[in-house]
Amino acid sequence: MEETVLDPPTGSCPPLVDTHAHLETDAFEEDREAVLARAWECGLVALVAVGSGESIESNEKTVRLADEERRIFSTVGIHPHCAKDADPRWISSLEGLLRNPKVVAVGEIGLDYHYLHSPKESQRTLFRELLSLAREAGKPVVIHDRQAHEDLRDILATDGKGIVGGVVHCFSGDYRLASWCLDRGLYLSFTGVVTFPGAQRERDVVRRIPLERILIETDAPYLTPVPHRGKRNEPAYVIYVAREIARIRGTSLEEVAAVTTENAKKLFHLPL
């Protein structure tokens, strides 16, 4: 495994929360403990391990990781890629996992019309079912939305009524969609994409919305920020997202860290 080099040096970051990382994936199988050690040493005070929902087992593994480490919290869900394969057993397993106090949300759930690994109608049906599950459980939702903005709005406007909050992760819409989401009480979360040269739309949204509605995440092992783009992403790299948001908004890293950490605490009811 290639050595990971952090800038700034270990221990110099303000308290941060990575609100979306896929720790259960095979990408971390060989060195998960070392990855987590770097995250804690870099200043992370909590980490939300998001269930990729590729199987019942993947959700169960995510919850076990949270059970084993007090600073890790988890979500459980079924990714829209897997909508065509989901069956009632999956929903039943989520109902059981949601009773675990370390499970703080239902997710990630939503729509992905970029790859279309599952038909659109299957995705829409599953999204509605999982919004209902979140409403019944009294848990917020972690929403995946890729090239499906119109259907996302339509479903949230109807089936999203009564949910106790949520976040659109790796937000990729424009300011108009951002305003619509904020009006419905949702947070918007940003990844290393904001450091990419072509991400002008995302940076415009970051600049214009209230910092009190922003979360930060890595989506590790994906979407690695500059200057490590092309390598595996990991939770310690959330510092680069926070730095870029501070630069975009003309404020300090410390303010971004303090406010986004408070936002994560509020949404997920983290005992920090």
C-alpha positions in Angstrom: 0.0 0.0 0.0 1.4 3.4 -1.0 2.3 5.6 1.9 -0.3 8.4 2.6 1.2 11.9 3.0 -1.0 14.5 4.6 -0.7 18.3 4.3 -0.9 20.0 6.8 1.0 17.7 9.2 -0.9 15.2 11.3 -2.7 16.8 14.3 -2.9 20.4 13.0 -6.4 20.3 11.6 -9.4 21.7 13.5 -12.2 19.3 14.6 -14.0 17.9 11.5 -16.6 15.3 10.7 -16.5 13.3 7.5 -20.3 12.8 7.0 -20.0 10.2 4.2 -17.4 7.5 3.7 -17.8 3.9 2.5 -15.5 2.2 5.0 -16.9 -1.3 4.4 -15.6 -1.5 0.8 -12.8 -3.8 -0.3 -10.7 -0.7 -1.0 -10.0 -0.5 2.8 -9.8 -4.2 3.5 -6.0 -4.3 3.8 -5.4 -1.2 5.9 -8.7 0.0 7.4 -7.2 0.4 10.9 -4.3 2.6 9.5 -6.8 4.7 7.5 -8.9 5.3 10.7 -5.8 6.1 12.7 -4.8 8.8 10.2 -8.3 10.2 10.4 -8.3 10.5 14.2 -4.7 11.9 14.2 -5.7 14.5 11.6 -8.5 15.9 13.8 -11.6 14.1 12.8 -14.0 13.9 15.8 -16.5 11.7 14.1 -17.1 9.8 10.9 -20.4 8.6 9.3 -19.9 5.3 7.6 -22.6 5.1 4.9 -24.1 1.8 3.9 -23.6 1.3 0.2 -26.6 -1.0 0.1 -25.1 -3.4 -2.4 -26.3 -6.3 -0.2 -27.7 -7.0 3.2 -24.2 -8.0 4.3 -22.7 -4.6 3.2 -25.1 -2.8 5.5 -24.4 -5.2 8.4 -20.7 -4.7 8.0 -21.1 -0.9 8.1 -23.0 -1.2 11.3 -20.4 -3.5 12.9 -17.7 -0.9 12.1 -19.7 1.7 14.0 -20.3 -0.7 16.9 -16.6 -1.3 17.2 -15.5 2.4 17.4 -17.3 5.1 19.4 -16.4 7.9 16.9 -17.9 6.0 13.9 -21.7 6.2 13.3 -23.5 4.5 10.4 -26.3 4.7 8.0 -28.1 1.8 6.2 -29.8 1.9 2.9 -30.1 0.5 -0.6 -28.2 2.3 -3.4 -30.3 3.1 -6.5 -27.8 1.1 -8.6 -29.2 -2.0 -6.8 -32.9 -1.2 -7.1 -33.6 -4.0 -9.5 -32.2 -6.6 -7.1 -33.8 -5.3 -3.9 -36.5 -7.6 -2.4 -38.6 -7.5 0.8 -35.8 -9.3 2.7 -33.6 -6.2 2.2 -36.2 -3.9 3.6 -36.8 -6.2 6.6 -33.1 -6.2 7.4 -32.9 -2.4 7.3 -35.8 -2.3 9.8 -33.8 -4.4 12.2 -30.6 -2.5 11.7 -32.3 0.9 12.3 -33.0 -0.2 15.9 -29.3 0.0 16.6 -28.5 3.4 18.3 -25.3 3.8 16.3 -27.4 3.9 13.0 -28.2 7.6 12.5 -29.9 7.7 9.1 -31.3 5.8 6.1 -29.0 6.0 3.2 -27.7 6.3 0.8 -30.9 6.2 -1.2 -32.1 8.0 -4.2 -31.8 8.1 -8.0 -28.9 7.7 -10.4 -29.7 8.2 -14.1 -26.1 8.4 -15.2 -25.2 4.7 -15.2 -28.8 3.3 -15.1 -27.6 0.1 -13.5 -31.3 -0.3 -12.5 -34.3 0.9 -14.5 -35.6 4.4 -13.6 -39.0 3.0 -12.5 -37.3 0.5 -10.2 -35.3 3.3 -8.7 -38.3 5.6 -8.1 -40.3 2.8 -6.5 -37.5 1.9 -4.1 -36.7 5.5 -3.3 -40.4 6.0 -2.2 -40.3 2.8 -0.1 -37.1 3.9 1.7 -38.4 7.4 2.3 -41.4 5.8 4.0 -39.1 3.6 6.0 -37.1 6.6 7.2 -40.3 8.4 8.1 -41.5 5.5 10.2 -38.1 5.1 11.9 -37.8 8.8 12.6 -34.4 9.0 10.9 -33.0 11.5 8.5 -32.1 10.4 4.9 -28.9 10.5 3.0 -29.9 11.2 -0.6 -28.0 10.2 -3.8 -29.0 12.3 -6.9 -27.1 12.0 -10.2 -28.7 13.4 -13.3 -32.2 12.9 -11.8 -33.0 16.3 -10.5 -36.5 16.6 -11.8 -37.7 13.2 -10.5 -35.9 13.9 -7.2 -38.0 17.1 -6.7 -41.2 15.3 -7.7 -40.7 12.4 -5.2 -39.5 14.5 -2.3 -42.4 16.9 -2.8 -44.8 14.1 -2.2 -43.2 11.1 -0.5 -40.7 13.2 1.3 -43.3 14.9 3.4 -42.9 14.0 7.1 -39.2 13.0 7.0 -37.2 14.4 9.9 -34.5 15.9 7.7 -31.8 14.8 5.4 -28.9 15.7 3.2 -28.3 15.6 -0.5 -24.8 14.1 -0.6 -22.2 15.1 -3.2 -24.5 17.9 -4.3 -24.2 18.4 -8.1 -27.2 20.6 -8.9 -27.3 24.4 -9.6 -28.3 27.2 -7.2 -31.9 26.9 -8.2 -32.1 23.2 -7.1 -30.0 24.1 -4.0 -32.6 26.7 -3.0 -35.4 24.2 -3.5 -33.7 21.7 -1.2 -32.9 24.2 1.5 -36.5 25.4 1.4 -37.5 21.8 2.4 -35.1 21.7 5.3 -32.4 19.6 3.6 -28.6 20.1 4.1 -26.2 19.9 1.1 -23.0 18.1 1.3 -19.8 18.6 -0.7 -16.9 16.4 -1.6 -13.5 16.7 -3.2 -15.3 17.6 -6.4 -15.2 21.3 -5.2 -11.4 21.1 -5.7 -11.7 20.0 -9.3 -10.9 22.6 -11.9 -14.2 22.2 -13.8 -16.5 22.3 -10.7 -17.7 25.9 -11.2 -21.3 25.1 -10.6 -20.6 23.4 -7.3 -18.4 26.3 -6.1 -21.1 28.8 -7.0 -23.6 26.9 -4.8 -21.0 26.8 -2.0 -20.5 30.5 -2.2 -24.2 31.4 -2.2 -25.9 29.2 0.4 -25.6 29.6 4.2 -22.7 27.8 5.8 -25.2 26.6 8.4 -26.7 24.3 5.7 -23.4 22.8 4.5 -21.9 19.4 5.3 -18.5 18.1 4.2 -17.6 14.6 3.2 -15.1 12.5 1.3 -17.3 9.8 -0.3 -14.1 7.7 0.3 -12.8 5.7 -1.5 -14.2 7.8 -4.4 -13.9 11.5 -5.5 -10.4 12.1 -4.1 -9.7 15.8 -3.9 -6.8 17.8 -5.4 -3.8 17.4 -4.7 -4.3 13.6 -4.3 -6.7 13.1 -7.3 -6.2 9.8 -9.0 -5.4 8.0 -5.7 -7.7 6.3 -3.3 -9.7 8.7 -1.1 -9.8 8.4 2.6 -11.5 10.3 5.5 -8.4 12.3 6.5 -8.7 14.0 3.1 -11.9 15.8 4.2 -9.5 18.6 5.3 -9.1 19.5 1.6 -12.8 19.9 1.2 -13.0 22.2 4.2 -10.1 24.2 3.0 -11.6 24.8 -0.4 -15.0 25.8 1.0 -13.2 28.3 3.3 -11.3 29.7 0.3 -14.5 29.9 -1.8 -16.4 31.7 0.9 -13.5 34.0 2.0 -13.5 32.7 5.6 -11.3 30.7 7.9 -10.8 27.0 7.9 -11.6 27.1 11.6 -15.1 28.6 11.0 -15.9 26.1 8.3 -14.8 23.3 10.6 -16.8 24.6 13.6 -20.0 25.2 11.6 -20.0 22.1 9.5 -19.3 20.0 12.6 -22.2 21.6 14.4 -24.4 20.9 11.3 -23.5 17.2 11.4 -24.3 17.0 15.1 -27.7 18.5 14.5 -28.7 16.4 11.5 -27.5 13.1 12.7 -27.9 13.8 16.5 -24.2 12.9 17.1 -23.3 12.8 20.8 -20.2 15.0 20.4 
